[in-house]
């Protein structure tokens, strides 16, 4: 028997017409080799899942909940290997089979500094062979972080970055609302007095022009290297136009329906947070994902800060937006795969695609109904002896 080959028997596959009658899947060398009623391979291990449901594994392009494994409380930091191991287990338990570690390359000292990015990048790369979930690197670069620009360029050129987003979280000095919102978050991450923070924010304003020049250079290199590029929090039509001109393929969290619509018109897939949909609204007062879905302005959902929400979100969209599961599941599988240039190998249960999938024993939208998670044809998480 070839332990690398597996036949999954009596499994139901989702299509536009609904769930199929039970069929079999043949998995060879980590890929789906055949699908049908009479699939066989004398060398394969056979697993009868007794009518369970199969869905493509979840592809999460933007998630930073791993930061809470590193520092679950302010001032309480854990070794990276321990934190990342716990994070990896959380991912596959939530049905996530490809995860982009969204690492903030920020302008703050501490958890979101370049030093932290460098340490995290090395740790993730070292542990990748041991992870259950397929790990990729998403660098969230703050434009005013202008120091060590050449290091970031080198990471792009050497293939260490798989997704780059260009962010501008530095609040303008004439916008008190944004200043207060930023201060609330920064105080949770960095121990600085209010006076020191205000002085710090004033000093950073001088780097805006250089930051824009560097961002353009990074966008050009990303295009040359085939690295997907994302914008972040586009709010005005001018911001959207600048993002589209840079060549973004993903628009993260546009701040209005108008901005989301313009991003789509410019060819960018609109990414929104699953927690917003599952909770019924944004935790920071941004637009409602439910309402944006109603207008056809969402292409991708991500975990943002809460992994289980990404599994639940398509089921929520069925209830709140009247979508079929076939349509809603594309938000977390086929669409992110295409946007990240993985559409030829991931995001579908089809012959020739990677055998990344989850098996469900119920369709109630609960992660507790995930009986097993499979990555490249290998079972990496299970709650049931059936699969």
C-alpha positions as CSV (number, residue, x, y, z in Angstrom):
1,X,0.0,0.0,0.0
2,X,1.2,3.5,-0.9
3,X,0.6,5.6,2.2
4,X,0.8,8.7,0.1
5,X,-2.2,7.8,-2.0
6,X,-5.7,8.0,-0.5
7,X,-9.2,7.3,-1.7
8,X,-11.9,9.2,0.2
9,X,-15.1,7.3,-0.3
10,X,-18.7,8.3,0.1
11,X,-18.1,12.1,0.2
12,X,-20.5,14.8,-1.0
13,X,-19.1,17.5,-3.2
14,X,-20.6,21.0,-3.6
15,X,-21.4,22.5,-7.0
16,X,-23.6,25.3,-8.3
17,X,-26.4,22.7,-8.4
18,X,-26.0,21.8,-4.8
19,X,-24.5,18.7,-3.1
20,X,-23.7,15.7,-5.1
21,X,-24.6,12.1,-4.3
22,X,-21.7,10.4,-2.5
23,X,-18.6,9.9,-4.7
24,X,-15.0,9.1,-4.2
25,X,-11.8,11.2,-4.4
26,X,-8.4,9.8,-5.3
27,X,-5.5,11.7,-3.9
28,X,-2.0,11.1,-5.3
29,X,1.2,13.0,-4.4
30,X,-0.8,15.7,-2.6
31,X,-3.2,16.4,-5.5
32,X,-6.7,15.4,-6.4
33,X,-6.1,12.8,-9.1
34,X,-9.7,11.6,-9.9
35,X,-13.3,12.2,-8.8
36,X,-16.1,9.8,-9.5
37,X,-18.3,6.9,-8.5
38,X,-15.9,4.2,-9.4
39,X,-12.5,5.6,-8.4
40,X,-10.0,3.0,-7.4
41,X,-6.3,2.5,-6.7
42,X,-5.1,-0.9,-5.4
43,X,-2.2,0.8,-3.7
44,X,-4.2,3.5,-1.9
45,X,-5.4,3.7,1.6
46,X,-9.3,3.8,1.5
47,X,-11.3,5.9,3.9
48,X,-15.1,5.8,4.0
49,X,-16.4,9.1,5.4
50,X,-20.1,7.9,5.3
51,X,-21.7,10.8,3.5
52,X,-19.7,13.7,5.0
53,X,-19.4,17.0,3.1
54,X,-16.2,18.2,1.5
55,X,-15.3,21.9,0.9
56,X,-12.1,23.5,-0.4
57,X,-9.7,24.5,2.3
58,X,-9.9,28.1,3.5
59,X,-7.3,30.5,2.2
60,X,-6.7,33.4,4.6
61,X,-4.9,36.3,3.0
62,X,-5.0,38.6,6.0
63,X,-4.8,37.4,9.6
64,X,-2.9,38.8,12.5
65,X,-4.4,36.9,15.5
66,X,-1.0,35.2,15.9
67,X,0.1,38.3,17.6
68,X,-2.2,37.3,20.5
69,X,-0.4,34.0,20.8
70,X,2.9,35.9,21.1
71,X,1.6,38.4,23.6
72,X,-1.8,37.3,25.0
73,X,-1.6,40.1,27.5
74,X,0.1,43.4,27.5
75,X,3.7,42.8,28.6
76,X,3.4,39.0,28.6
77,X,5.4,37.7,25.7
78,X,6.0,34.0,24.9
79,X,8.7,32.4,22.9
80,X,8.0,32.5,19.2
81,X,8.2,28.8,18.6
82,X,5.6,28.1,21.3
83,X,3.4,30.9,20.1
84,X,3.6,29.9,16.4
85,X,2.9,26.3,17.2
86,X,-0.3,27.2,19.1
87,X,-1.3,29.5,16.2
88,X,-0.7,26.7,13.6
89,X,-3.0,24.4,15.6
90,X,-5.7,27.1,15.7
91,X,-5.6,27.6,12.0
92,X,-6.2,24.0,10.9
93,X,-8.9,23.6,13.6
94,X,-10.7,26.4,11.9
95,X,-10.4,24.8,8.4
96,X,-7.7,27.2,7.2
97,X,-5.2,25.3,4.9
98,X,-3.2,28.3,3.5
99,X,-2.4,31.2,5.8
100,X,-0.7,34.5,5.1
101,X,1.0,35.7,8.3
102,X,0.1,39.3,8.1
103,X,3.2,41.0,9.8
104,X,3.0,44.7,10.3
105,X,6.2,46.5,9.2
106,X,5.3,49.5,11.2
107,X,6.8,52.8,12.4
108,X,6.2,52.1,16.1
109,X,8.9,50.7,18.4
110,X,8.2,47.2,19.9
111,X,5.8,44.5,18.6
112,X,5.3,46.1,15.1
113,X,8.9,47.3,14.5
114,X,11.2,46.1,11.7
115,X,13.3,44.3,14.3
116,X,10.2,42.3,15.3
117,X,9.3,41.7,11.6
118,X,12.8,40.3,11.0
119,X,12.6,38.0,14.0
120,X,9.2,36.7,13.0
121,X,10.2,36.2,9.4
122,X,13.1,34.1,10.4
123,X,11.1,32.1,13.0
124,X,8.3,31.3,10.5
125,X,10.7,30.3,7.8
126,X,12.5,28.0,10.2
127,X,9.2,26.4,11.3
128,X,7.4,26.2,8.0
129,X,8.4,22.5,7.3
130,X,6.8,21.6,10.7
131,X,3.6,23.6,10.3
132,X,0.4,21.7,9.5
133,X,-1.1,24.8,7.7
134,X,0.7,26.1,4.6
135,X,2.4,29.3,5.6
136,X,3.0,32.4,3.5
137,X,4.3,35.8,4.3
138,X,2.2,39.0,4.0
139,X,4.1,42.1,4.9
140,X,1.9,45.1,5.9
141,X,4.3,47.9,5.2
142,X,3.6,51.3,6.7
143,X,4.7,53.9,4.2
144,X,6.3,56.2,6.7
145,X,8.6,53.4,7.9
146,X,11.3,54.7,5.6
147,X,14.3,53.2,7.4
148,X,16.0,50.1,6.0
149,X,14.2,50.3,2.7
150,X,16.8,48.2,1.0
151,X,16.2,45.4,3.4
152,X,12.5,45.2,2.4
153,X,13.6,45.4,-1.3
154,X,15.9,42.5,-0.7
155,X,13.1,40.4,0.9
156,X,11.0,41.0,-2.2
157,X,13.7,40.1,-4.6
158,X,14.7,37.0,-2.8
159,X,11.1,35.6,-2.7
160,X,10.6,35.8,1.0
161,X,7.4,37.9,0.7
162,X,4.3,36.5,-1.0
163,X,1.9,39.4,-0.4
164,X,2.7,43.1,0.1
165,X,0.2,45.6,1.4
166,X,0.9,49.3,1.5
167,X,-0.6,51.0,4.6
168,X,-0.9,54.5,6.0
169,X,-2.0,54.3,9.6
170,X,-0.2,57.5,10.6
171,X,-3.1,59.9,11.5
172,X,-3.0,63.3,9.9
173,X,-2.5,66.0,12.5
174,X,-5.7,67.8,11.4
175,X,-7.9,64.8,12.0
176,X,-8.7,64.5,15.7
177,X,-10.9,61.4,15.2
178,X,-8.2,59.4,13.5
179,X,-5.6,60.6,16.0
180,X,-7.7,59.4,19.0
181,X,-8.5,56.1,17.3
182,X,-4.8,55.5,16.6
183,X,-3.8,56.5,20.1
184,X,-6.2,54.0,21.6
185,X,-4.6,51.2,19.7
186,X,-1.0,52.3,20.2
187,X,-1.4,52.5,24.0
188,X,-2.2,48.8,24.0
189,X,1.0,48.0,22.2
190,X,3.6,50.5,23.3
191,X,4.4,51.9,26.7
192,X,4.8,55.6,26.0
193,X,3.4,58.7,27.7
194,X,0.7,60.7,25.8
195,X,3.3,63.6,25.4
196,X,5.9,61.3,23.9
197,X,3.4,59.7,21.5
198,X,2.2,63.1,20.3
199,X,5.8,64.2,19.7
200,X,6.5,60.9,18.0
201,X,3.5,61.4,15.6
202,X,4.6,64.9,14.8
203,X,8.1,63.8,13.9
204,X,6.8,61.1,11.6
205,X,4.9,63.5,9.4
206,X,8.1,64.6,7.7
207,X,8.5,61.1,6.1
208,X,5.3,61.1,4.2
209,X,6.8,62.2,0.8
210,X,9.7,59.8,1.0
211,X,7.4,57.1,2.1
212,X,5.3,57.5,-1.0
213,X,8.4,57.4,-3.3
214,X,9.5,54.2,-1.6
215,X,6.0,52.7,-1.9
216,X,6.1,53.3,-5.6
217,X,9.5,51.5,-5.9
218,X,8.2,48.6,-3.8
219,X,5.1,48.3,-6.0
220,X,7.2,48.2,-9.1
221,X,9.4,45.4,-7.7
222,X,6.4,43.4,-6.5
223,X,5.0,43.5,-10.0
224,X,8.3,42.4,-11.5
225,X,8.6,39.5,-9.0
226,X,4.9,38.4,-9.3
227,X,4.2,39.3,-5.7
228,X,0.5,40.2,-5.1
229,X,0.0,43.9,-4.1
230,X,-2.7,45.2,-1.8
231,X,-4.0,48.6,-0.8
232,X,-5.4,49.2,2.7
233,X,-8.3,51.3,4.0
234,X,-8.8,53.3,0.8
235,X,-11.4,55.9,1.7
236,X,-11.5,58.6,-1.0
237,X,-11.7,58.3,-4.8
238,X,-8.2,59.9,-4.9
239,X,-6.8,57.2,-2.7
240,X,-8.4,54.5,-4.8
241,X,-7.0,56.0,-8.0
242,X,-3.5,56.1,-6.4
243,X,-3.8,52.5,-5.4
244,X,-5.0,51.3,-8.8
245,X,-2.1,53.2,-10.4
246,X,0.3,51.3,-8.3
247,X,-1.1,48.0,-9.7
248,X,-2.9,46.6,-6.6
249,X,-4.8,43.3,-7.2
250,X,-6.4,43.3,-3.7
251,X,-8.1,46.2,-1.9
252,X,-8.1,45.5,1.8
253,X,-11.0,47.0,3.8
254,X,-12.1,50.0,1.7
255,X,-13.8,52.4,4.0
256,X,-17.0,53.1,2.0
257,X,-19.2,51.5,-0.6
258,X,-18.1,54.1,-3.2
259,X,-14.5,53.2,-2.6
260,X,-15.2,49.5,-2.8
261,X,-17.0,49.9,-6.1
262,X,-14.2,52.0,-7.5
263,X,-11.6,49.4,-6.4
264,X,-13.6,46.7,-8.2
265,X,-13.9,48.9,-11.3
266,X,-10.1,49.2,-11.3
267,X,-9.6,45.5,-11.3
268,X,-8.9,45.0,-7.6
269,X,-10.6,42.2,-5.6
270,X,-12.2,43.7,-2.5
271,X,-11.2,42.0,0.8
272,X,-13.3,42.4,4.0
273,X,-13.1,41.0,7.5
274,X,-15.2,37.9,8.4
275,X,-15.5,39.0,12.0
276,X,-17.4,42.1,10.8
277,X,-20.0,39.9,9.1
278,X,-20.3,37.3,11.9
279,X,-20.6,39.9,14.6
280,X,-23.0,42.0,12.7
281,X,-20.8,45.0,12.3
282,X,-17.3,46.5,12.6
283,X,-15.5,46.8,15.9
284,X,-14.1,50.2,14.8
285,X,-17.1,51.7,13.2
286,X,-16.3,50.9,9.6
287,X,-18.9,49.9,7.0
288,X,-21.0,46.8,7.4
289,X,-19.8,43.8,5.5
290,X,-23.3,42.4,5.3
291,X,-24.5,45.6,3.5
292,X,-21.5,45.6,1.2
293,X,-22.1,42.0,0.2
294,X,-25.7,42.9,-0.6
295,X,-24.4,45.3,-3.2
296,X,-22.0,42.8,-4.7
297,X,-18.9,44.7,-3.5
298,X,-17.1,41.9,-1.6
299,X,-14.9,39.4,-3.3
300,X,-12.8,38.0,-0.4
301,X,-13.3,37.5,3.3
302,X,-10.3,37.1,5.7
303,X,-10.0,36.2,9.4
304,X,-8.5,39.7,10.2
305,X,-8.2,39.1,14.0
306,X,-10.3,36.0,14.6
307,X,-9.8,32.7,12.8
308,X,-13.0,30.8,13.5
309,X,-15.1,33.7,12.0
310,X,-13.6,32.9,8.6
311,X,-15.2,29.4,8.6
312,X,-18.5,30.7,10.0
313,X,-18.8,33.7,7.6
314,X,-20.0,31.9,4.4
315,X,-22.8,30.3,6.5
316,X,-23.6,33.7,7.9
317,X,-23.8,35.1,4.4
318,X,-26.3,32.3,3.5
319,X,-28.6,33.5,6.3
320,X,-28.1,37.2,6.2
321,X,-27.5,37.8,2.5
322,X,-29.4,34.9,0.9
323,X,-26.4,33.5,-0.9
324,X,-26.0,29.8,-1.6
325,X,-23.1,28.1,0.1
326,X,-21.5,27.5,-3.3
327,X,-21.4,31.3,-3.9
328,X,-20.5,32.2,-0.3
329,X,-17.7,29.7,0.0
330,X,-15.9,31.3,-2.9
331,X,-15.2,34.3,-0.6
332,X,-12.8,32.1,1.4
333,X,-11.4,29.7,-1.2
334,X,-11.6,30.3,-5.0
335,X,-11.6,34.1,-4.9
336,X,-8.6,34.6,-2.5
337,X,-6.7,31.9,-4.5
338,X,-7.2,33.8,-7.7
339,X,-6.3,37.2,-6.2
340,X,-3.0,35.7,-4.8
341,X,-2.1,34.0,-8.0
342,X,-2.9,30.6,-6.7
343,X,-6.0,30.0,-8.7
344,X,-4.5,27.2,-10.9
345,X,-3.7,25.0,-7.9
346,X,-5.9,26.0,-4.9
347,X,-9.5,26.9,-4.0
348,X,-11.4,24.1,-5.8
349,X,-12.3,20.5,-5.4
350,X,-11.3,19.5,-8.9
351,X,-8.9,17.1,-10.6
352,X,-5.4,18.5,-10.7
353,X,-5.8,20.8,-7.7
354,X,-4.0,20.5,-4.4
355,X,-5.8,18.2,-2.0
356,X,-6.4,21.0,0.5
357,X,-9.9,20.5,1.9
358,X,-12.1,20.1,5.0
359,X,-14.6,17.4,5.8
360,X,-17.8,18.3,7.7
361,X,-20.3,16.1,9.4
362,X,-22.9,18.8,9.7
363,X,-23.7,22.0,7.7
364,X,-24.6,24.1,10.7
365,X,-21.8,26.7,10.3
366,X,-20.0,25.7,13.5
367,X,-16.3,24.9,13.5
368,X,-17.2,22.0,15.8
369,X,-18.6,20.3,12.7
370,X,-15.2,20.1,11.0
371,X,-14.3,16.4,11.3
372,X,-10.9,16.8,9.6
373,X,-8.7,19.2,7.8
374,X,-6.4,18.0,5.0
375,X,-3.4,19.8,3.5
376,X,-1.7,18.5,0.3
377,X,-3.5,15.1,0.8
378,X,-2.3,14.7,4.5
379,X,-4.8,14.8,7.4
380,X,-3.5,17.5,9.7
381,X,-6.5,17.8,12.1
382,X,-9.2,15.5,13.1
383,X,-12.1,15.2,15.6
384,X,-13.6,12.0,14.2
385,X,-12.5,8.4,13.8
386,X,-14.4,8.4,10.5
387,X,-11.9,10.5,8.5
